[in-house]
């Protein structure tokens, strides 16, 4: 089942943050359209919601590990963005993969936290974030883990 969610406040953003944790993307898949106030990213997203259902089914003795974990391409868009600031990311390195760790609501904006300390801060008013799966899922090789 494809996801299609909107986040308009910090509580909504927390839910979306959990769903995009460990998404992978190159900097080249990030764009900002200042005239329209729209920030867009295309993510290779690990399907945490599928992983949770699979874990529950296995614990209940239903299904098998062969049911598999999945990834999917998702679009993450934010409207109402007036300023974008980058920290710890090399704008000339458009191809190296980034690993998205979390989305955080901050006064006046949203911060996207990446592995190795990189971050993107979106500033604006009345921002609305939307997440939508845009491809069919495919089998994931591994389940992301954190130390």
N, C-alpha and C positions, 0 to 999 in steps of 0.2 A: 504494500500500500504506500503510495507516494505521499510524502509530507507536504503540507502547504499551511504555513503558520505566519501569524503576524505578532509582533511585540511592540506594545505602545508604552509600557512602563517597566520598572526594574524587576518586578516579579515575572512578567512575561519574558524579559530578557534572560533571566536565570534559566528558564526552561530551554530556550533556544540555545543558550551557551552550552548546556549539557549535550545537546544534540549535535553541535558542530565541533565539540572537543575532538582533537586529533585529526581534524580535516587537513588535507594537504593541498597546496596550491603554489604555483610560481607567482612572483610579483607581477608578471605579465598578465595574469588573470584578474588583476585588480584595476579598476578604473573609477575616476571621479569626473562627473560632468557638472562643473561649478555653476554654469548658467541655469541648469535645471535643479541643482541641489541634490543630485542623486549620486550615491556611491554604490558600486556594484563589484561583486566577487563571484567567481565560479570555483566551487570547492569540490574536491574528491573527498566525500564525507563518509566516515565509518558509520554504519547504521546501528547506533547504540540502542535504539528502540527494538530492533530485531534481535540484538544480542541479549537484551533483558528478557524478551519473550522466550528465546531459545533456552536460556539458563533456567527459567521457571519451568519450562516443559521438561527439561532433562531432570531437574530435581523432583518432579512429580512422576518420573518414569515414563514420560511421553516423548516421542521423537528420539532422534539420535544426533550425535555431534555432526554427522554427515549432512544434516539439514542445513548446516553452514552459516557462516557469518558473511555479511555483505558490505559493500561500499556502493555509493551512488554519486553521480554528479548532481550538485545542488547549486542554485543561484541564491545568493544572499544580497539583498538590496536594502539600502537605507535612504529614505527621502527626508527632506528638510535639512540637509547637511550644508552648512555655510563655510566650513573650514576643515581641512584635513591636514594633520601633522604626523610625520613619521619619526620614530626614534629607534635607533639601533638596526635599521634596515638599509641596505645599500641600494639606492634607486637605480644604479647602473647594472646591478646583477639581477636581470629580469627573469632568468631561467632557473636559478637554484630553488629547490623546494622549500617552502615555509610550512611549519606545523602550527596550526591555530590551537591554542590552549584554552582560551576563555574569552567571553565577552563580559564587559563590566560597565554598569551604569555609573556615571560620575556626574557631578553637577555640570550642567550645560552640555552633556554629551555622552558618548560611548567610547570605551577603549577596547580595542582588539589586541589581546596579548598573544604573542608568538613565542615558541621555544627559542632559547638562547637570548632572551631578554628583549627582543624586538617588540615594537608596539605601533599601532596606528590609532590616533585619537580623532574621532569625528565630533565636530562641534556644530551645534545648531539649535533650533527651536522646534518644538512639536515634531520631533523625528519619529518615524515609524520604520521599523525593521521588518522585512519579510524574508522568509526562507521557503524555498520551493524546490523539490526534487525535479530535475529536468531530464533524467535518463532512466533507463531500466537498471535495477541493481545488478551487480555481478559479484561472484564469490570473492571474499577477502582472503588474502593469504594468511594474515595473522590478526589477532585481536590486540589492539594497542594496550600497553601496560605502562604504569608509572611507578617510579621508585619512591 
